[in-house]
Amino acid sequence: MKAETFDRFCAFLEQHSGILLSRDKQYLVETRLSRVARSKGYSTVESLIETLLSRRDRMLARDVVDAMTTNETLWFRDGYPFAALEKKFFPEAVAAKKATYRVWSAACSTGQEAFSISIIAEEQRVPFNLEIVGTDISEAVVEKARRGVFDDLSLGRGLSPERKRQFFVKATDGWKVAPQISRRTQFRVGNLLELRPEARRYDLVFCRNVLIYFSRDTKAKIIDRIADTLVPGGYLILGASESLTQLSDRFTPERLPTGGTAYRLKS
């Protein structure tokens, strides 16, 4: 692939998804787009990219962004944020006598994070109405999250056998999330670069292990927009290796009793 073509593609990808690629990632582009190129009849990845950049083809752009998006996820990832639901966030909601508690799982991939949150709520028998919204830029993974069907391999990544027995039912093509878990969740396609104000704000936002793919300026813009989606005093949880240092002064870091850090929106 010509260096010029690669550079133009990197600019396209950052504009449409926020993903920032370094010059040494050409092999990654070739690897991830080779299947898309073959399926659409292009002889090379470069010819696919040239077509992408010269036409307004929404479906092609969607397939390319889907292929370049990392959808690595598992159940109860890192542990401490989910323990904090039990020890801190849900008890605070009960103490505040909230009728409804809203959680946003940003970059939700195939839904494991959102369903994990709902499982904790079911185990804790929370007395309030819990609404969990999962969003992802990839239409393909959002559709899988909506189906809520997982194979044994994906269920084995962080889900205990006991929880599998309790909260999943056998389906023809795997295991389906039980109705008492899925009823709290909804999934939709959403781009973190295109956040729009919502009529109702969130009490808690999970945005984990996604900011690492963005430039510093893009990170700051996304964090500012996330702040606008939170209720005053609401919380943001990032990935274990992520922080808001030099990105925003709208939050106060709080050490969680279960380990890790949450960021509380200043009132």
C-alpha positions in Angstrom: 0.0 0.0 0.0 1.3 3.4 -0.9 2.2 5.6 2.1 -0.1 8.3 0.8 -3.1 5.9 0.6 -2.4 4.7 4.2 -2.2 8.3 5.5 -5.4 9.2 3.8 -7.1 6.2 5.3 -5.8 7.0 8.8 -7.4 10.5 8.4 -10.7 8.9 7.3 -10.7 6.5 10.2 -9.9 9.1 12.8 -12.6 11.4 11.4 -15.3 8.7 11.4 -14.4 6.7 14.6 -11.8 8.6 16.5 -9.3 5.7 16.2 -5.8 7.0 15.8 -3.4 4.8 13.9 0.4 5.2 14.0 2.5 4.7 10.9 3.6 1.3 12.0 0.0 -0.1 11.9 -0.2 -0.6 8.2 0.0 -4.4 8.7 -3.1 -4.1 11.0 -5.0 -2.3 8.3 -4.0 -4.9 5.7 -5.0 -7.8 8.0 -8.3 -6.5 9.2 -9.5 -5.2 5.8 -8.4 -8.2 3.7 -11.6 -10.1 4.5 -13.8 -7.0 3.6 -11.9 -6.6 0.3 -12.4 -10.2 -0.6 -16.1 -10.2 0.2 -16.7 -7.1 -1.9 -14.7 -8.3 -4.9 -11.6 -6.1 -4.6 -8.3 -7.5 -5.6 -6.3 -5.6 -2.9 -6.9 -3.7 0.3 -5.5 -0.6 -1.4 -8.2 -0.7 -4.2 -10.8 -1.1 -1.5 -9.5 2.0 0.3 -9.3 4.0 -2.8 -12.9 3.3 -3.5 -13.9 4.1 0.0 -12.2 7.5 -0.1 -13.6 8.4 -3.5 -17.2 7.6 -3.0 -20.0 8.4 -0.5 -20.9 4.7 0.3 -22.3 4.5 3.8 -22.5 0.7 3.8 -18.8 0.3 2.7 -17.8 2.9 5.3 -19.7 1.0 8.0 -18.1 -2.3 7.1 -14.6 -0.8 7.1 -15.1 0.9 10.5 -16.6 -2.3 11.9 -13.5 -4.3 10.7 -11.1 -1.7 12.2 -12.9 -1.6 15.6 -11.5 -3.7 18.4 -14.3 -5.7 20.1 -12.4 -7.3 23.0 -14.6 -7.9 26.0 -15.5 -10.4 28.7 -17.8 -10.8 31.6 -17.2 -8.8 34.8 -14.0 -7.4 33.3 -11.5 -6.3 36.0 -13.8 -7.2 38.8 -13.7 -4.0 40.9 -16.2 -1.9 39.0 -18.9 -4.6 39.4 -18.0 -5.1 43.1 -18.4 -1.3 43.4 -22.0 -1.6 42.1 -22.7 -3.8 45.1 -20.7 -1.9 47.7 -21.1 1.7 46.6 -23.2 2.8 43.6 -26.4 0.7 44.2 -26.4 1.4 48.0 -26.0 5.2 47.3 -29.0 5.0 44.9 -31.1 3.2 47.6 -30.1 5.8 50.2 -31.1 8.6 47.8 -34.4 6.9 47.3 -34.0 6.9 43.5 -37.0 5.5 41.6 -34.8 5.0 38.5 -31.1 4.6 38.1 -29.6 4.9 34.7 -26.3 3.4 33.5 -24.6 3.8 30.2 -22.2 1.2 28.9 -20.2 3.1 26.2 -18.4 1.1 23.6 -20.4 -1.9 24.8 -19.2 -4.4 22.1 -21.4 -7.5 22.3 -23.0 -6.6 25.6 -21.1 -8.5 28.2 -20.5 -5.4 30.4 -24.2 -4.3 30.3 -25.4 -7.8 31.1 -22.9 -8.1 33.9 -24.3 -4.9 35.5 -27.8 -6.3 35.2 -26.7 -9.6 36.8 -25.3 -7.7 39.8 -28.6 -5.8 40.1 -30.5 -9.1 40.0 -28.3 -10.7 42.7 -28.7 -7.6 44.9 -32.5 -7.4 44.2 -32.3 -3.6 43.8 -35.5 -1.9 44.7 -35.3 0.8 42.0 -35.9 0.6 38.3 -32.5 0.1 36.6 -32.1 1.2 33.0 -28.9 0.1 31.2 -28.1 1.5 27.8 -25.3 0.0 25.7 -23.9 1.8 22.7 -21.2 0.9 20.2 -20.1 2.2 16.8 -20.3 -1.2 15.2 -23.7 -2.2 14.0 -22.7 -5.9 13.9 -21.8 -6.1 17.6 -24.9 -4.1 18.6 -27.1 -6.6 16.8 -25.3 -9.4 18.6 -25.8 -7.7 21.9 -29.5 -7.3 21.2 -29.8 -11.0 20.5 -28.1 -11.8 23.7 -26.9 -15.3 22.6 -23.4 -16.5 23.4 -21.4 -19.7 22.9 -19.6 -21.7 25.5 -16.3 -20.1 24.7 -17.4 -16.5 25.2 -19.4 -17.4 28.3 -16.2 -19.0 29.7 -14.4 -15.7 29.7 -15.3 -14.4 33.1 -18.7 -15.9 33.8 -18.9 -18.5 36.6 -20.7 -21.8 36.0 -23.2 -20.9 38.7 -24.1 -17.6 37.0 -24.4 -19.4 33.7 -27.0 -21.8 35.3 -28.9 -19.0 36.9 -29.0 -16.3 34.3 -28.9 -18.1 30.9 -31.2 -20.5 29.0 -30.2 -23.0 26.4 -30.8 -21.9 22.8 -30.3 -23.7 19.5 -27.1 -21.7 18.8 -25.8 -21.2 22.3 -27.0 -19.7 25.5 -29.4 -16.8 25.7 -29.5 -14.2 28.4 -32.5 -14.8 30.7 -35.4 -12.4 30.5 -34.9 -11.1 34.0 -31.4 -9.9 33.0 -32.1 -8.7 29.4 -35.2 -6.7 30.4 -33.1 -3.9 32.0 -30.9 -3.5 28.9 -31.2 -1.8 25.6 -28.6 -1.5 22.8 -28.2 1.0 20.0 -25.5 2.2 17.6 -23.7 5.2 18.8 -20.5 7.0 17.9 -18.6 8.7 20.8 -17.6 11.5 18.5 -21.2 12.3 17.8 -22.8 12.4 21.3 -26.0 14.3 21.5 -27.7 15.7 24.6 -30.4 13.3 25.9 -33.6 14.3 27.7 -32.7 12.1 30.7 -29.2 11.9 32.0 -27.2 9.0 33.4 -26.2 8.3 37.0 -23.2 6.2 36.1 -21.2 5.8 32.9 -18.8 2.9 32.1 -16.4 4.0 29.3 -13.6 1.5 29.7 -10.6 0.6 27.5 -11.7 2.8 24.6 -10.0 6.1 25.1 -6.6 4.5 24.6 -7.4 4.5 20.8 -7.9 8.2 20.6 -5.7 11.3 20.4 -5.4 13.5 23.4 -7.7 16.2 21.9 -10.3 13.6 20.9 -10.2 12.1 24.4 -10.8 15.5 26.0 -13.8 16.2 23.7 -15.3 12.8 24.4 -14.9 13.3 28.2 -16.5 16.7 28.0 -19.5 15.3 26.2 -19.8 12.4 28.6 -19.8 14.9 31.5 -22.8 16.5 29.8 -24.7 13.2 29.9 -24.3 12.7 33.7 -26.5 14.0 36.5 -24.7 16.3 38.9 -22.6 14.1 41.2 -22.8 11.2 38.7 -19.9 8.9 38.2 -17.6 7.9 35.3 -15.5 4.7 35.3 -12.6 4.3 32.9 -10.4 1.4 32.2 -7.8 0.3 34.7 -5.0 1.9 32.7 -6.9 5.1 31.8 -7.2 8.4 33.7 -8.5 11.9 33.3 -5.1 13.5 34.0 -4.8 16.7 31.8 -8.1 15.8 30.1 -10.8 17.4 32.2 -11.3 19.4 35.4 -15.0 18.6 35.6 -14.5 15.5 37.7 -13.2 14.6 41.2 -11.4 11.3 41.4 -12.6 9.0 44.2 -10.9 5.8 45.3 -13.4 2.9 45.3 -13.7 0.7 48.3 -13.3 -2.3 46.0 -10.1 -0.9 44.4 -9.7 1.3 41.3 -10.9 4.8 40.8 -14.2 6.4 39.8 -14.6 10.0 38.7 -17.4 12.0 40.2 -18.9 14.9 38.2 -18.6 18.2 40.1 -22.0 19.7 41.0 
